[in-house]
Amino acid sequence: MRAPSTFKKSGVPPERLDAWIAALGWERLVNRQGLMWKKLPEAERARVVDAASARALMLAAPSVIRRPVVEWGDGELSVGFDEARWETLARRTRA
């Protein structure tokens, strides 16, 4: 397992974000329950309607990305914490 990405302050490289969007979908990556999302002006939130607009926002404000994003050893990606899923992925990665 690759350590969860620490992109909150340093940002996420565009090519990595593109891979996450392709694998997980932009809807799973944008944390609409997070404080950063809630602090955005309504007009800015309303502009997030597709992968391109979500990508632009996540690159400009990485704090809106749901965490943790984990790149598992077998190439699997996960976002957010789900204990049962993590246990399954960790077992599979160690095998």
N, C-alpha and C positions, 0 to 999 in steps of 0.2 A: 504494500500500500504506500502510495506517495502521501506525504503529510498533507493535511488540508491546506488549501491555498490561503495565503495571508495577503489578500488583495485589498482589504478594507482601506488601508492607508496608501499602499504603494500602487494600487491599480492592478488591472489584469491585462496581460498582453492581448492585443486584438486578435491574434491568431488563436490563442487559447480560448478566448471568449467565443469566437466563431465555432470552435469544436464543441464547446459546451452547449451552445444554442442548437447545433446540428444534432447532438446526441440526446439532449434533455428537453429541448423546446424552450423558447423564451419565457413562456408563461410560468414554468416551474422555477426559473431563475430570478424573476423579479419578485422581491419580497413586498407584497402589497399590504402586509400587516406590520411592517417595520416602521420605526420612528422616522427614518429618512424619507420613506415614501410619503408618510402622512404630513411631513413638513413641506413637501413640494407644493407649489401653487396648483390649484385645481386645473388650470389651463395646461400646465406641463404634464400632469398625470393623464389628462384626456388625450394628449398627443401620442401616448404609448399604446399603439393599436396593432403593431405587427413586429416582426423580428428586427427590421431595420430601425424602427423608432426605439424599440427596447434596447437594442445594441448601443445606439447613440447615448441613451441615458445611462446605461451600465458603464460605458467607458468614461463618461463625464462625472458620474457619481457612483463609484463602485460600492458604496455603502447600501445601495438598493438591492444588491445581489444577495439572495438567500444563502446563508452559510450553515454549516460548512459545505464546500464543494470538495469532494474527495475523488481522486483519480486512483482507483484500485490497481493492483499489480497485473490483473488479467485484462486491463483495458476498460473495465466497467467504470462508470461515473455514478456518483450519487450526490444528491443535494439535500440539505437538511439532515436532521438526526432522527433515525428510526432504529432503536436498539436491536430489534429482531433482524431487520435487514442488514445492519452492520455486522452482526454476528455471522449471518449467512455469507456475506461477501468476504469477511475476514477468513472464515474457514476455507472458502473456495480459493482465495488468494494464497493461503499457506499450503494448499494441497499440491 
